[in-house]
């Protein structure tokens, strides 16, 4: 990643912290974060719950939007679509990369690819963020 925007620009993300999301870098062009699949995030068999996959991606898309917002604006997710490609087993280290497909004045659309550290694609998420 080229550069991470100043920490003060981003709100505290308590749910992301609960999930264990570790932000690697944030720019206006890309957000990268990592997540380790822990038992409390799993379903049965011991693979990452789909809701955790979606929450991981939602966090990245929101951060990307925040990095592009005009001063004083906010954002909220208004649509999200997830394609689940492969399971993420207990103990896997996941890497999420979000990139913008559209950055408009009223909406922004982000695509997040989530893969294992070894490069196996787990999910692709496309979400629309409303600019408030």
ABEGO torsion letter per residue (X at the ends): XABBBBAAABBBBAAAAAAGBBBABBBAABBBBBBBBBAAABBOBBBBBAAAAAAAAAAAAAAAAAAABBBGBBBBBABBBBBBABBBBBGBBBBBBBBBABBBAABBBBBBBBBBAAGBBABBBBBBBBBX
